[in-house]
């Protein structure tokens, strides 16, 4: 099992990102305790959620000392200088992304992470303007995470059992 606190600190120290703790999935259930939770392992543990995000090593260590298995949330948009295209495999996101590529051309090279749901996050530098969040507005199964949004970062736990 990955040390989530170390991973969170890596996002802070190596990439300069602010992070915040999310609930995680333990034995197939969300740590929030709600048996009907619809956002298992994807919602904040702190009162103000992504507004609590920090680059302060002491704050980050404190959160993961308190919640060692907490998933890692990374704010998107100008906060961390990234915009994320979230390709949701369960909602035909790969097909949606292909439609966009057919219409607009190839995407620039970038880094990506696989998601626990079998999709992927394509991470791009954020332009110096507001990029709004959207869900399937660009294409079916293709979401945008920009200002006021966040992603669940690897190696966070997922209800599927995948990290």
Residue, then its C-alpha position, 0 to 999 in steps of 0.5 A: x500500500x502506498x504511503x498517501x502522506x508521502x504521495x501528497x507531499x510529493x505533489x507539494x514538493x516536486x510539482x508545487x501543487x496545493x493539495x487537500x485530503x479527500x475521503x477514501x474507500x476502505x473495504x468497498x465503502x466510503x470513509x464518510x460513513x454514509x452507506x448511500x454515499x454517491x461520491x465514494x472516495x471523491x469528496x473532501x474531508x475538511x470543512x472547506x474542501x478545495x478552499x482548504x488546499x495548501x502547499x504548506x508542508x506542516x498542514x499537509x503532514x498534519x492532515x495525513x497524520x490525522x487521516x493516513x489513508x486519505x485520498x489526495x485532492x488537487x485543485x485545478x485551474x489557476x490555483x495550481x496552473x493546470x486544466x484537466x480533461x477527464x475522460x470517463x470510461x464509464x460514459x464513453x469518454x474515449x469515443x467522445x475524445x475521439x470526436x473532439x480530435x476528429x473535429x479539432x485535431x490532435x491534442x498537444x503532448x502532455x502528462x496523464x494519469x489513469x483513474x480508478x474508474x478506468x478513464x484518464x486525466x489529461x493534464x495541461x498548463x492552464x492559460x491565464x484566464x478562467x477555465x470553467x468546469x463542465x461535465x460532458x459539454x465538450x463531448x460525451x464522457x469528457x469533463x473539464x476541470x478548471x477553476x473551482x474544480x479538483x481531481x482525485x490524484x494517484x495513488x488514491x483508492x477507488x470503489x473499483x478496487x483500483x488505485 
